[in-house]
Amino acid sequence: MEQTAKPAEAPKPKSRTMLLAVIIVVILVVVGVGAYILTRGPSTPANNGTPVSIYDGRNGATCSSAANCGFSPSTLNVKIGTNNTVTWTNNGAIPHTVTSNQTANGSLPSFNSGSGGLSSGQQYTYTFTQAGTYHYYCSFHVWMQAVVIVSS
Ligand SMILES: [Cu+2]
């Protein structure tokens, strides 16, 4: 009776396996906490300037005329150094823009929330630093028009 002797298996050091397990757990915890911090978002709105609400959906139509959608207040008075940072919030259902009307505003500084528009719930903030009457509109729905009157 001949049996090949099994090669002696090297005993696995238990402490090494434990260490590996601990390292893996630590990595998972760090990644989990990191992902939580990155995805929870700010607890308070980032933009809290003088508020203007963008609305739509009135009279059963999303935004077919000035009767359905617009900016509220449609005329806003602000004073430089007091409340000249304005935050628009899209409280409507569809995207809108906040776009200065340079034809009406002439050489006054321009502002624009971006060509892609603000989705529902998104905000745009602009600080007025020069006195004047600023006409603006939504580039998607040009009948949405409003004014910010800035005094020094
Ligand atoms: Cu619009």
Residues whose N, C-alpha, C, O or C-beta is under 5 A from the ligand:
A	BS01	CU	P95 H96 T97 C138 F140 H141 M144
